[in-house]
Each structure stands twice: as structure tokens, then as C-alpha cells.
């Protein structure tokens, strides 16, 4: 074995949602993807970007950065584009953490927070969710000390689909030290319907230590192109630019993302989001009617907290062409798919009913 940093091989790798092969009709409900393919004009823009594949992409993603700044009414030095939110998370950890520092996040939540912390030698600190599966801001605040450098909050939280009230989040941000970076991962924010839900955008004008992460993977259906962006103060954005991998965002990805921001295309994407939210409600009602506990969600997935044999249930569903994700020993996450996909899941709902653990 060549010499390497101790512990690297002990770090749990990211485990993607299963994508096949399976038998029978396929319902892709494991990875929180959009069930809708890119719109025609987005595909056209993507293909135009491919014609320049012999050249490096725009290092700064200037056109896209300007469009995003205009979209969110910010200056261009408050926007950093990168290849998905996971890259931004890792770059945040690289810029702000290291040995003898802590990274705090609710648990369960997005595993990339822990992975990024471990890669930099920082100590990951898990904070349990509240009894109703929300990030516990009080316990997170109590966990902050001089070692803490970053707090990650996934809002809505993956895998539970829950969020917190905006007033509670604002009070939390006001209370933490000003030199502590608070990262609000809003990759699922477009699916929120609760008017009182936390909104990172509303905090940017007041707090320089808040960074909001956005993704075009889910809401715009560009998961395969890997494109996300951070909104924050110029100071934080300079840190992210300092550690950004060169040319990480391809020309087709930049072109597709730019097309998604055009008003008429954005309106069509909003209609797709509305359809997903409607299917989320229908799926929740159907599961509840079947006697299956599902947590009310503000994202594009549902969390089933008490499945006494989750692994067996996930395998059984996969054998019948339904791909869902096990996220704990007794927990399952189900992405909201198309109506056809969701109907296919519900046709096999008995597997979930039989796996339902009794409530204490």
C-alpha cells in the first residue's frame, strides 16, 4: 500500500440510489430526481454547448452567474456556480475546516456533510432531530463551541422532508457567533408550500455568515448535468472561488442552466414543480389511507420512519420494478415520481403495510 492519509479508506463512501437492473415496469423513486426530462429548448441549448466541447468551458460561468444574480437580486460577487451542491459542500469544508475543528449538522440528514468533514480531518457532530423529525435548532445551538466552524442545515431536510419556521431560523442565526458559517442547503426549497417555512434568501441581506445552496438537479430536471450554486456574502464567495476545481461546470451544463432561467421556460418548470407537489399530496394520502406512517413533507419525497425490515422491503419492491431508498435500519425514503410511477408503487403497497412496525 502506498503512503496515504490515515483513515481515508475508512470513510463511508456516498451510496447512490439504486438504478437497476430490475424486472417488470420501472418506477425510479430512489434518488429524488425529477420525473420530467429536460424541456425541448433546454435540450437545444445543451446540444449547442456540446458543439464547443473541444474548448474549455467558461471558468467563471459568467453568463450564468449574471443571470442568477439578477434572478435573486444580488451582485455577481455573491454568486458561485459549481458542479452540484455536493461540490459546494466539499469546498466549504475545504475552505473553513480542518483538524481540531467541528462541523455540526442534524441527523439523519444529507450524508455529504459528514463525508466532507471527514475528508478535511474535521470532526463531524451529529445532532438528533426533534421528535417530529425536524432539525433541532436549540440542540444544534447548544452544540456550538470554539471548535465549530460550519453548521449545515438542509431545509427541507433530506431524508425527512421537514423544515423549520423562518422566525426560528432567523433567531438561531442572530444568536450564533458572527464568524461561524451557517450553510442553508435549499436544494428542495422549490417544493415548499408552507408560507412560514424557513427561507435562506430572506437572510442574505442581514447576515454575511449565511450561505444558501441551490441546485438545478431536482427542480429543473438537470441531475445528469451536475450544476448548483451558492449565494452568500462576497467574503464567503471568495473563499469558495479560492478552492473551486477549475472548469468543473461543463459548457452544456452552463447553457442548459441559463436556458432554465428564461421566463417562459421557468414558468413551464414551475408547472412541473406544481405537478410534483400535487403527486406528493396524493401519495401521502394513499399511504396514510393504507395505514402507513409517512411524515408530512415539504420536499419531493416522503419519509417512512417505522419499517421493521426496511432492507427486505426495499429488495421486494425492487424485484417488482419499484426502486426506493433505505436510509436507516427502519427507515425508507420514497421519491415522488410521475403519476404512472407512483401508481406502480401503490400497486405494491402491501409490502410497505407488512413492514410497518408497531407504534410504541
Secondary structure, DSSP 4 states (H G I P E B T S, - for coil): -----TTGGGSPPP-PPP----SSS-EE-SS---SSPPPHHHHHHHHHHHTTTTS---TT-HHHHHHHHHHHT--GGGEEEESSHHHHHHHHHHHH--TT-EEEEEESS-THHHHHHHHTTPEEEEEEPPTTS---HHHHHHH--TTEEEEEEESSPTTT----BHHHHHHHHHHS-TTSEEEEE-TTGGG---TTB--SGGGTTT-TTEEEEEESSSSSS-GGG--EEEE--HHHHHHHHHHPPTT-S-HHHHHHHHHHTSHHHHHHHHHHHHHHHHHHHHHHHHHHHTT---B--SSSEEEE--BTTHHHHHHHHHHTTEE-EEEETTEEEEE---HHHHHHHHTTTHHHHHHBPPP-
